[in-house]
Each structure stands twice: as C-alpha cells, then as structure tokens.
Amino acid sequence: MLKRVRLELARTRQYPNGNSDHGYEFVAPLTGDGHIDAEEWRRARKKCTVRRFAPAEDDEHGHLIHTQGRRWAFHYDLESEPDDDEPGYRFDEHNFREGEYVSITEHDGETRTFRVTSVR
C-alpha cells in the first residue's frame, strides 16, 4: 500500500530540537511492518515521488529509486548522474513508523539523521 512518509531533521548541534523546516516527504509502498516493499515499488515506481524541503532553498521534486545492491535513494533529475542521488542509509532494513530515525546522505555529501514524523 502506498504511504506518504514525512521525515524532519533530527537533533544536531545547530538544531538541538531538530528542524521541521528541513526534510523530505516521499511516497512509497510499505509492508504492514513499515518496510519498503520492493516488489510493489516496481509496479508503482512512477507514483513513488519525493519532495525535499530546506530553509532558504527551493523545494526539489523527484522520485524514490532502487538501485543495484538494494540501495534506495532520492533522485531529482532524470538527466543527472547517480552521484547526485541522495541515498538512504539501509532504507531496505528500516521500519518507517512515526518516531523512528533514518539517515540520508544529502547533496553536500553530509549524512544527516531524520525522524519519521508521519506515515499516512
């Protein structure tokens, strides 16, 4: 079943309470226990979109992609190189449920931790 997942920046030195203005909203098929369903993703990949938002930046829109080696990433431009993708750390193992944490390596090369704030 396709779900919309919202991720917000978790605590950092710069943001000790996290930052709800920096994050991602993405659509993905989730199993009953909150894992991304790769088989269902193959059937619905065009619907598996992502929106990246951050302060003082324009929102970026793209897609959730699945690459070799079970790697999930956010891809924003169909013409861009795979090095421009933002991979999720072990997304294949994570439960996307409210209150859980995931890490994403962003465009600047920094890996940041995000909290799942909603799944609907």
Secondary structure, 3 states (H helix, E strand, C coil): CEEEEEEEECCCCCCCCCEEEEEEEEEEEECCCCCECHHHHHHHHHHCEEEEECCCCCCEEEEEEEEHHHEEEEECCCCCCHHHCEEECCCCCCCCCCCCEEEEECCCCCEEEEEEEEEC
